[in-house]
Amino acid sequence: MTEQATGAHHPQPRARTGGQPSATVEHVTGAQSLIRSLEEVGADTVFGLPGGCILPAYDPLMDSTRVRHILVRHEQGAGHAATGYAQATGKVGVCMVTSGPGATNLVTPIADAAMDSVPMVAITGQVASSAIGTDAFQEADICGITMPITKHNFLVTRAEDIAHTIAEAFHIASTGRPGPVLVDIAKDALQARTTFSWPPAMDLPGYRPVTKPHAKQIREAAKLITQAKRPVLYVGGGVLKAGATAELKVLAELTGAPVTTTLMALGAFPDSHPLHVGMPGMHGSVTAVTALQKADLIVALGARFDDRVTGKLDSFAPYAKIVHADIDPAEIGKNRTADVPIVGDAREVLADLVQVVQAEHTEGNTGDYSAWWKDLSRWRETYPLGYDLPDDGSLSPQQVIQRIGQLAPEGTIFAAGVGQHQMWAAHFIDYEQPATWLNSGGAGTMGYAVPAAMGAKAGAPERTVWAIDGDGCFQMTNQELTTCALNNIPIKVAVINNGALGMVRQWQTLFYNQRYSNTVLHSGPDADGTPARGTRVPDFVKLSEAMGCYSIRCEDPADLDKVIEEANSINDRPVVIDFIVHEDAMVWPMVAAGTSNDEVQAARGVRPDFGDNEDD
């Protein structure tokens, strides 16, 4: 087995060779072995929904005092909640559902977790082993279906294999490059008798993630950093996964190099830090996008040169040498050839880089980036992030999101859906700490925000959790507000309601001659011809109240702060605010899909003038 997804693994009989067994060997059912195993690996919360094939596991779960089960309203919600829990806590998220449609409803959150390297274990029931392959009732080959989107998966058909499989699944999910692992357990394996002792022996031949970087590569990287004139630290989500934010700050301040944090890395480096030049990418800041384009050295840390960052790949960063450090060797050179490839854990890479760069400085080898910072400062001053308030006096979505961020208690966790509101939340909320920003980066999954916020709040109940959602996203998974209400999970939801699928509408405005084909979510103008404002069917206030939430509608900018402060003061139930905002607001800056980052627009029709600073 390798670091990458390897498909279904059928556990084989093996001799006990590792670990010290517990003093007593218990005689249990496979289902009891599963719950005991979850307890022993430290799983304290499981998001799930029972059904026929997983039902045997739900009986001993009722007796567990160490595992809290949260009954969701849809299996997709269970998967995203497990992801939100994992991102907020740093622990492995767990979801458990039944076979067939229960399992296939997990496919989207599993794919989401795979794209964003989130540690998750998904447990699914399967039909009895004798019926596998017969198209039995509620049978689906979930191992086959999820083979491309799991780090690894297991099909378990024997009760005696359950304990070590769970131990292996948690180990694989949480080590190396984190990711989702699926454990599919046949119903008869859950019902059969076996013995339980802990810890079990793990047998994972070939799974040896490299965490310690090669010293020669570190030395090469340090030399390039001190020799460069226009370096950029390009920071991805791997820095957060590795818990390497302190080391990153030390390296940045030691070198004085500008730092850009991707959508998945917001909070890895304080937004307010003078070395931070913003988020790169299709909707990144002009300074961050341009810094990468003009750089002579890019130090990529736990990032994967995603197409949303690079734009047209063959025109990306034409002057730059590349240092690429990643825990996953498959990412290095996949999209952009690395001059110095470094395989290793981001925390160890950064710690070693700090030491070697310090040694270079001691020898008098320090980089001079003064001319570079003169350019960066000019771009930052000339093209700051901003927005215009609507001429008609209606609510600006950017202003709504900005005020939510400014009025939120310190340490608040923000979970965003996907689309315009996601980009505005990335731009107009300041992220000063790690694990305060959750979003679906790689997959771009609409409906992520509410269940992810639920999972985050379940894992970190002492923290305020805001879901920033759109009226399109909200209609996909809002049923989990019922789960929140019934389980004392008081999240706060801001519905940025512009009556449209906003980001798609923006593209139709820019590239399809304002032909708004199937992006309008409201019912059109009123009988007197008054333009519609926001989605009113369903009525989000009534809908949220029906699900046990406190709900408010806000349409007047004068009420904005009062409404947000009211939401922050309510902590005994979920709160939903329906913000009716102007439908024509757009996300800027923007690099159109398939074009070069050199063609970044600061605003509609506004191409930045970078002056005479393109020497390579």
VEXDO-775899 format. One record per residue (C-alpha): residue in one letter; x, y, z. Coordinates in steps of 0.2 Angstrom, whole numbers, padded with zeros to 4 digits, always signed. Each point is the difference from the previous one (the first is absolute). Last residue first. Layout:
REM residues N
aXYZ/...
END
This chain:
REM residues 616
d+0069+0195-0073/d-0004+0019-0001/e-0018+0002+0000/n-0001+0016+0012/d-0003+0014-0012/g-0018+0005+0004/f-0012-0013+0007/d-0016+0008-0008/p-0015-0011+0006/r-0014-0004-0012/v-0016+0008+0005/g-0015-0006-0012/r-0010-0007+0015/a+0011+0002+0015/a+0019-0004+0004/q+0000-0011-0015/v+0014-0013-0002/e+0006-0003-0018/d+0018-0004+0006/n-0008-0015+0009/s-0002-0008-0017/t-0017-0005-0007/g-0009-0016+0001/a-0013+0006+0013/a-0001+0019+0001/v+0012+0007+0013/m-0010+0010+0012/p+0002+0014+0013/w-0015+0002+0004/v-0015-0010+0005/m-0016+0008-0007/a-0015+0009+0008/d-0015+0000-0012/e-0013-0009+0011/h+0000+0013+0014/v-0002-0008+0017/i-0015-0008+0010/f+0009-0006+0016/d-0010-0015+0007/i+0007-0002+0017/v+0000-0018+0008/v+0003-0003+0018/p+0002-0018+0007/r-0005-0002+0019/d+0005+0005+0017/n+0014+0011-0004/i-0008+0016-0005/s+0011+0016+0003/n+0009-0002-0017/a-0016+0000-0010/e-0006+0016+0009/e+0017+0008-0004/i-0002-0004-0018/v-0018+0007-0001/k+0005+0016+0009/d+0016+0002-0012/l-0011-0001-0016/d-0015+0009+0005/a+0005+0017-0009/p+0005-0010-0015/d-0019-0005-0002/e-0005-0017-0007/c+0003-0012+0015/r-0011-0015+0003/i+0001-0008+0017/s-0001-0018+0006/y+0001-0010+0017/c+0001-0018-0005/g-0011-0015+0004/m-0002-0007-0018/a-0016+0009-0003/e+0009+0016+0005/s+0012-0003-0014/l-0013-0002-0013/k-0010+0015+0006/v+0015+0011-0001/f+0006-0008-0016/d-0016+0003-0009/p+0001-0013-0014/v-0004+0008-0011/r+0006+0018+0004/t+0017-0001-0009/g+0007+0018+0000/r-0007+0016-0006/a-0013-0001-0014/p-0001+0016-0011/t-0016+0010+0003/g-0011-0003-0016/d-0017+0002+0009/a-0003-0018+0001/d+0017-0003+0008/p+0015-0004-0011/g+0007-0017-0003/s-0003-0017+0010/h+0018+0000+0009/l+0014-0013-0003/v+0006+0008-0017/t+0015-0010-0007/n-0009-0010-0013/s+0006+0009-0015/y+0004+0018+0004/r+0005+0007-0017/q+0011+0015+0006/n+0010-0001-0016/y+0007-0017+0004/f+0018+0004+0006/l+0000+0014+0013/t-0019-0001+0006/q-0001-0019-0003/w+0016-0002+0010/q-0007+0011+0014/r-0017-0010+0000/v+0011-0016+0002/m+0008+0008+0016/g-0017+0006+0006/l-0012-0015-0002/a-0014+0013+0002/g-0012+0009+0012/n+0014+0010+0009/n-0002-0008+0017/i+0016-0001+0009/v-0006-0012+0013/a+0009+0003+0016/v-0001-0015+0012/k+0005-0001+0018/i+0003-0016+0009/p-0008-0006+0016/i+0003-0019+0001/n-0012-0005+0013/n-0004-0017-0008/l-0018+0003-0005/a+0003+0018-0007/c+0016-0006-0009/t-0008-0015-0008/t-0014+0011-0006/l+0012+0012-0007/e+0006-0015-0010/q-0015+0002-0011/n+0010+0015-0007/t+0009-0011-0012/m-0003+0004-0018/q-0011+0016+0002/f+0014+0009+0009/c+0012-0002-0015/g-0012+0010-0011/d-0005+0014+0012/g+0019+0002+0004/d+0009-0005+0016/i+0011+0007+0013/a-0001-0012+0015/w+0006+0008+0016/v+0007-0010+0015/t+0003+0007+0017/r+0012-0011+0009/e-0003-0009+0017/p-0008-0014-0009/a+0015-0005-0010/g-0003-0017-0008/a-0019+0002+0000/k+0002+0018-0006/a+0012-0006-0014/g-0012-0014-0006/m-0015+0012+0000/a+0010+0013-0010/a+0005-0014-0013/p-0019-0005-0001/v-0005+0018-0003/a+0014+0005-0012/y+0003-0014-0012/g-0017+0002-0010/m+0009+0004-0016/t+0016-0010-0002/g+0015+0009-0008/a+0010-0016-0001/g+0017+0007+0003/g-0004+0013+0012/s-0015-0005+0010/n+0001+0012+0015/l+0005+0002+0018/w+0009+0015+0007/t+0004+0002+0019/a+0012-0015+0001/p+0016+0011+0000/q-0001+0017+0008/e+0000+0018-0007/y-0013-0002-0014/d-0007+0017-0004/i-0018-0001-0008/f-0002+0011-0016/h+0010-0011-0013/a-0003-0018+0004/a-0018+0004+0005/w-0002+0009-0016/m+0006-0015-0010/q-0012-0012+0009/h-0014+0012-0002/q+0003+0000-0019/g+0000-0018-0002/v+0001-0015+0012/g-0006-0002+0018/a+0010+0008+0014/a+0005-0006+0017/f+0006+0014+0012/i+0007-0005+0017/t+0001+0014+0013/g+0016+0002+0010/e-0004+0017+0006/p-0018+0004+0001/a-0009+0005-0017/l-0003+0019-0002/q+0013+0003-0013/g-0003-0016-0010/i-0019+0002-0001/r+0004+0018-0005/q+0010-0005-0015/i-0013-0013-0005/v-0014+0012+0000/q+0011+0014-0009/q+0005-0013-0013/p-0018-0004-0003/s-0005+0018-0002/l-0017+0004+0007/s-0011+0011-0010/g+0002+0019-0001/d-0004+0001-0019/d+0017+0005-0005/p+0007-0016+0007/l+0016+0002+0011/d+0016-0002-0010/y+0013-0013+0005/g+0018-0002+0005/l+0016-0010+0000/p+0015+0011-0003/y+0007+0004-0017/t+0011+0015+0001/e+0007-0002+0018/r+0003-0019-0002/w+0008+0003-0017/r+0011+0014+0007/s+0005-0011+0015/l+0004-0015-0011/d+0011+0011-0012/k+0010+0008+0015/w+0001-0017+0008/w+0009-0007-0015/a+0012+0014+0000/s+0004-0003+0018/y+0001-0019-0002/d+0019-0002+0004/g+0003-0018+0005/t+0012-0004+0014/n+0016-0010-0002/g+0012+0006+0013/e+0006-0016+0007/t-0012+0002+0015/h-0014+0003-0013/e+0003-0017-0008/a+0000-0008+0017/q-0017+0008+0004/v-0006-0006-0017/v+0005-0018+0005/q-0009+0001+0016/v-0015+0008-0006/l-0001-0013-0015/d+0001-0014+0012/a-0015+0006+0010/l-0010+0004-0016/v+0003-0018-0007/e-0004-0008+0017/r-0016+0009+0001/a-0004-0002-0018/d+0002-0019+0001/g+0012-0006-0013/v+0004-0002-0019/i+0010+0014-0006/p+0002+0004-0019/v+0013+0013-0004/d-0002+0006-0018/a-0018-0006+0000/t-0010-0003-0016/r-0017+0007+0000/n-0016-0010+0000/k+0004-0017+0006/g+0018+0005+0004/i-0002-0003+0019/e-0018-0006+0003/a+0004-0018-0001/p+0013+0001+0013/d-0013+0004+0013/i+0007+0008+0016/d+0003+0016-0010/a+0014+0012-0003/h+0002+0008-0017/v+0015+0012-0003/i-0003+0008-0017/k+0010+0012-0010/a-0010+0014-0006/y+0001+0011-0016/p-0016-0007-0009/a-0011+0000+0015/f-0015-0008-0008/s-0001+0002-0019/d+0000-0019-0004/l-0012-0003+0014/k-0014+0012-0006/g-0007+0005+0017/t+0013-0006+0013/v-0011+0002+0016/r-0016-0007-0006/d+0009-0013-0010/d+0008-0007+0016/f+0018+0002+0002/r+0000-0013+0014/a+0004+0009+0017/g+0007-0007+0016/l+0014+0012-0001/a+0005+0008-0017/v+0015+0011+0000/i-0001+0010-0016/l+0016+0008-0006/d+0002+0014-0014/a-0017+0007+0004/k-0010+0011-0013/q-0015-0012-0002/l+0000-0005+0018/a+0000+0018+0006/t-0013+0004-0013/v-0013-0012+0007/a+0004+0005+0018/t+0000+0019-0004/v-0016-0001-0010/s-0009-0009+0014/g-0007-0017-0004/h-0016-0004-0010/m+0008-0011-0013/g+0015-0004+0012/p+0010+0007+0013/m-0005+0005+0018/g+0008+0015+0008/v+0017+0010+0001/h+0004-0006+0018/l+0017+0007+0005/p-0008+0014+0010/h-0010-0012+0010/s-0018+0004+0001/d-0006-0016-0009/p+0009-0010+0013/f+0009-0015-0008/a-0008-0017-0001/g-0017+0009+0003/l-0005-0002-0018/a+0009-0016-0007/m-0014-0008-0010/l-0003+0016-0010/t+0018+0002-0003/t+0012+0010+0011/t+0013+0012-0007/v+0015+0005+0010/p+0013+0013-0005/a+0018-0004+0004/g+0008+0008+0016/t+0011-0015+0002/l+0000-0002+0019/e-0018+0007+0001/a-0006-0012-0013/l+0009-0015+0008/v-0006+0004+0017/k-0018+0002-0005/l+0001-0016-0010/e+0006-0009+0016/a-0014+0006+0010/t-0013-0005-0013/a+0007-0018-0002/g-0015-0010+0007/a+0003-0012-0014/k-0018+0001-0007/l+0002+0019+0001/v+0016+0000-0010/g-0008-0012-0012/g-0013+0012-0004/g+0011+0010-0012/v+0013+0014+0002/y+0009+0008-0014/l+0015+0008+0008/v+0006+0013-0013/p+0017+0005-0006/r+0005+0015-0011/k+0019+0003+0002/a+0005-0018+0003/q+0017-0005+0007/t-0005-0003+0018/i-0015-0010-0005/l+0009-0010-0013/k+0014-0005+0013/a-0014-0005+0012/a-0008-0011-0013/e+0016-0009-0004/r+0004-0003+0018/i-0017-0007+0003/q+0002-0011-0015/k+0017-0007+0007/a-0008-0003+0017/h-0014-0011-0007/p-0016+0003+0008/k-0007-0010+0015/t-0018-0005-0002/v+0001-0014-0013/p-0017-0010+0001/r+0004-0019+0002/y-0015-0010-0006/g+0008-0014-0010/p-0006-0014+0012/l-0014+0006+0011/d-0002-0014+0013/m-0007+0007+0017/a+0000-0011+0015/p-0015+0003+0011/p+0001+0011+0016/w-0011-0005+0007/s-0009-0016+0003/f-0017-0006-0007/t-0006-0018-0004/t-0012-0005-0013/r-0019-0004-0002/a-0009+0004-0017/q-0013+0014-0002/l+0011+0013-0006/a+0009-0012-0012/d-0017-0005-0006/k-0005+0018-0005/a+0016+0002-0011/i+0011+0014+0005/d+0006+0014-0012/v+0014+0010+0008/l+0004+0016-0010/v+0015+0011+0002/p+0000+0018-0003/g+0016+0010-0001/p+0015+0007+0010/r+0017+0001-0010/g+0011-0011+0011/t-0009-0005+0015/s-0018+0003+0006/a-0011-0010-0012/i+0013-0015-0001/h+0001-0002+0019/f-0019+0002+0002/a-0003-0013-0013/e+0013-0012+0007/a-0008+0000+0017/i-0017-0002-0007/t+0007-0015-0010/h+0008-0007+0015/a-0016-0001+0010/i-0011-0006-0014/d+0010-0015-0007/e-0007-0012+0013/a-0018+0003-0006/r+0004-0006-0017/t-0006+0008-0017/v+0009+0017+0001/l+0002+0010-0016/f+0013+0013+0002/n+0004+0017-0008/h+0015+0010-0003/k+0004+0019-0003/t-0017+0001-0006/i-0007+0009-0016/p+0005-0012-0014/m-0005-0016+0009/t-0017+0008+0006/i-0011-0010-0012/g+0009-0016+0001/c+0000+0000+0019/i-0018+0006-0001/d-0005-0015-0010/a-0019+0003+0003/e-0012-0012+0008/q-0017+0007+0006/f-0009-0016-0003/a+0012-0013-0008/d+0008+0003-0017/t+0008-0017+0002/g+0018+0006+0002/i+0000-0001+0019/a-0014-0011+0006/s+0011-0013+0009/s+0009+0015+0008/a-0016+0007+0008/v-0004+0017-0007/q+0011+0014+0004/g+0000+0013+0014/t+0011+0015-0002/i+0013+0008+0010/a+0008+0016-0006/v+0017+0005+0008/m+0005+0018-0003/p+0017+0009+0000/v-0002+0015-0012/s+0011+0002-0015/d-0010+0013-0009/m-0003-0010-0016/a-0003-0016+0010/a-0012+0008+0013/d-0011+0006-0014/a+0000-0016-0009/i-0005-0008+0016/p-0013+0013+0003/t-0007-0003-0018/v+0000-0019+0002/l-0009-0001+0016/n-0017-0001-0008/t+0006-0016-0008/a+0002-0008+0017/g-0018+0003+0005/p-0006-0004-0017/g+0007-0017+0001/s+0006-0005+0017/t-0002+0009+0017/v+0008+0015+0007/m+0014+0005+0012/c+0010+0016+0001/v+0017+0004+0009/g+0011+0015-0001/v+0019-0003+0005/k+0007+0013+0011/g+0006+0017-0004/t-0014+0008+0010/a-0008+0012-0012/q+0005-0009-0016/a-0005-0017+0006/y-0017+0006+0007/g-0003+0009-0017/t+0004-0016-0009/a-0011-0011+0011/a-0014+0013-0002/h+0003-0001-0019/g-0002-0019+0000/a-0015-0001+0012/g-0009+0014-0010/q+0002-0010-0016/e-0009-0014+0009/h-0015+0010+0003/r-0010+0005+0015/v+0014-0003+0013/l+0000-0010+0016/i+0015+0006+0010/h+0008-0015+0009/r+0011+0004+0015/v+0013-0013+0004/r+0007-0002+0017/t-0015-0006+0010/s-0004-0014-0012/d-0016-0010+0003/m-0010+0007-0014/l+0015-0004-0012/p-0002-0018+0005/d-0017+0000-0010/y+0005+0011-0014/a+0013-0012-0006/p-0013-0013-0004/l-0010+0013-0010/i+0014+0003-0013/c-0008-0012-0013/g-0018+0006+0003/g+0002+0019+0002/p+0007+0012+0013/l+0005+0018-0003/g+0016+0007+0005/f+0012+0013+0007/v+0012-0008+0013/t+0008+0010+0014/d+0013-0006+0013/a+0011-0010-0011/g+0016-0003+0011/v+0007-0015-0009/e-0006-0011+0015/e-0018+0006+0000/l-0001-0004-0019/s+0007-0017+0003/r-0013-0003+0014/i-0014+0005-0012/l+0007-0012-0014/s+0003-0014+0012/q-0018+0001+0006/a-0006-0001-0018/g+0011-0015-0003/t-0008-0008+0015/v+0010-0002+0016/h+0011-0012+0010/e+0012+0010+0009/v+0019-0003+0002/t+0006+0007+0016/a+0017+0008+0004/s+0000+0010-0016/p+0011-0005-0014/q+0017+0008-0001/g+0005+0007-0017/g+0005-0010-0016/t+0002-0018-0006/r-0018-0008+0001/a+0000-0012-0014/r-0010+0004-0015/p-0016-0005-0009/q-0003+0011-0015/p-0008+0017-0001/h-0008+0003-0017/h+0006+0017-0006/a-0011+0010-0012/g+0009+0013-0010/t+0018+0006+0000/a-0002+0019+0003/q+0018+0007+0001/e+0013-0001+0014/t+0003-0018-0006/m-0006-0017+0004/
END
